[in-house]
Amino acid sequence: MAAPRGVIRALHRGTLTQNSGMDRIFSGIQPTGKLHLGNYFGAIQTWVRLQEEYNSVLYSIVDLHALTIPQEPAVLRQSILDTTATLLACGINPEKCLLFQQSQVPEHAELGWILGCLTSMPRIQSFPQWKVKNASQNSEGTVGLFTYPVLQAADILLYKSTHVPVGEDQVLHLELARDIAQHFNKKYGNFFPVPKAILSTTKKIKSLRDPTAKMSKSDPQKLGTLNITDSPEEIVLKFRKAVTDFTSEVTYDPDSRPGVSNLVTIHAAVTGLSIKEVVHQCIGLDTAHYKGIVAEAVIQKFAPIGNEIKRLQEDKSHLEKVLQAGAEKAKELASLVYQEIRRLVGFQ
């Protein structure tokens, strides 16, 4: 379910076009499943750009959020390292940002409790994500699944973040963080900046097997998701099996031709061309041939990244050192803010 247009416009009005020197960026990614093209173009590509444009940037591997679905401990530990390797291979530079593991900074969870005590249950119950995920768990969703938007707000506010890169599916969650910040400020004095959105400009990547749904780690149709680490053979197979339609020409019309339009969107994203330029280049091609062209473009884009991920995965100690160094710096920032919060709420 998309966020209301009014909410998107309100958040987007706050987006800065240049760094004022006082801004702080925060964003997080869950270490669950393999990262795919939707993650790359919807988030990671923006993260790489923002670390070059802003002086204070924090990116967190949000492993506390990962527990909202059942996890095998050994698998989760490996997924944290694999996610770290993927982010580094994609261009995240620990010299230009803080990359850290959420659970290594306990103030996230502690602030989450305080903010949860300022948030009503009806507000969380209204979230479409809760309704969908709770239904998928036969109405037995956990307390953690219910309250994770509050923990998201804590993630952001703990560092007095001013801007958060988000996709449209997370706009309502950022709106909650804004409301919580304003509620806290009204109760305890002007303390938190009210965070603003940096909305992704990349069109949403859809499933190759169901082009009406976004590409997802949890898609049961494995051929629908293009993972960053897929081999060339896997990429070619997935494009060959991609759903299109009975019209052979390549056009861009998401409403009436979602499958072919999704291929065009992916092609534009991996090449840096506009939708219009891609369509113009493909005049006279049939969709069967076009699938092969897009597959090759994806392979050229992600093969070097995949090779770098494999190299980094073999150096576990390096990945652990990156996370440890990032956590130490994040703790310094978090501790200063949280001590003041403790004073404001009356803990000390």
Residue, then its C-alpha position, 0 to 999 in steps of 0.5 A: m500500500a502506497a503512502p498518501r500523496g499528501v504525506i509524501r509531499a509534506l515530507h518531500r518539501g523538507t528534502l535539502t538540495q545541498n548540505s548545510g553542514m549541520d545535517r545528519i543522515f541515518s538509514g538502516i537495512q535488515p540482514t535477512g536474505k540476499l540483497h537484490l536489485g530493488n535494494y541496490f537501486g532503491a537504497i544502496q545507490t542513494w547511500v553511496r551518493l549521500q556519503e559523498e554529499y554529507n559530513s555526518v552519515l550513519y548506516s546501520i545493519v538493523d539486526l534487532h529488526a531482523l528478529t521480528i521474524p524467526q531467525e536461526p542464530a548461526v544464519l543471522r550471524q553470517s547474514i550480518l557479515d554478508t550484508t556488511a560485505t555487500l554494502l562495502a562492495c557496493g561502495i559504502n566507505p567506512e571512512k566517509c560514514l559510520l557503518f555499524q551493527q544496531s545491536q552493538v549500541p544498546e541505546h537503540a532498544e532503550l530509547g525504543w522503550i521510552l518512545g513506545c511509552l509515548t506512542s498509542m496502540p491505535r496509531i501502530q494498528s493503523f499501519p498497513q504493514w502491520k495488518v499485512k504481516n500480522a495476517s501472514q502470521n495467522s494473526e499471531g504477530t509478535v509484540g516486536l513485529f507490532t512495535y518495530p516502527v517505534l524502534q525505527a523512530a528510536d534508530i533515527l532520533l537517537y542520533k538527532s538525525t535530520h534526514v532519512p533516505v526512504g522509499e515510498d513504502q517507508v514514508l508512513h514510518l518516517e511520519l511516525a518518527r516525526d510525530i514522536a519527535q514532536h510529541f517528545n519536544k512538546k512534553y520535554g522541551n525542544f530536543f529532537p530535530v524533526p527528521k525529513a525525507i530524502l525520497s528515492t528518485t529511482k522507479k521501483i523495481k518489480s518482481l520478474r514473475d509478478p510485475t505488479a508486486k515489488m521485488s522482494k527478498s521474501d518472494p516465494q517465486k525465486l525466479g522473480t528476484l534478481n540478487i546482487t550475487d546471482s551468477p551470470e547463468e542465474i541472471v540469464l535464466k531469470f530474465r528468460k523466464a520473466v513475465t511479459d505479454f503477447t506484444s513483441e515490441v518494447t514500450y514503456d506503459p506500466d499500467s497496461r504492460p507492467g512486465v515489459s515496463n519493468l524490464v525497461t526500468i531495470h535496463a535504465a537503472v543499470t545503464g544510467l539512461s533515461i526511460k525514453e532513451v532506453v525505449h528509443q534504443c530498442i526500436g525494432l527489437d522483440t521482447a525475447h531478444y530484449k530480455g537477453i540485452v537487459a540480462e547482459a547489462v545487469i551482468q556487466k553492472f553487477a559482476p564486479i560487485g559480486n566478485e568483490i563481495k566474495r573476496l570480502q566474505e573470505d576476510k571475516s576479521h576485516l568485516e568484524k573490525v569494520l563493524q566494531a569500529g563503526a559501533e564504537k563511533a556510533k556509541e559515542l554519539a548515542s551516549l551523549v544524546y541518550q544521557e540528555i534524554r535520561r535527564l529530560v525524562g527524569f531517570q537522573 
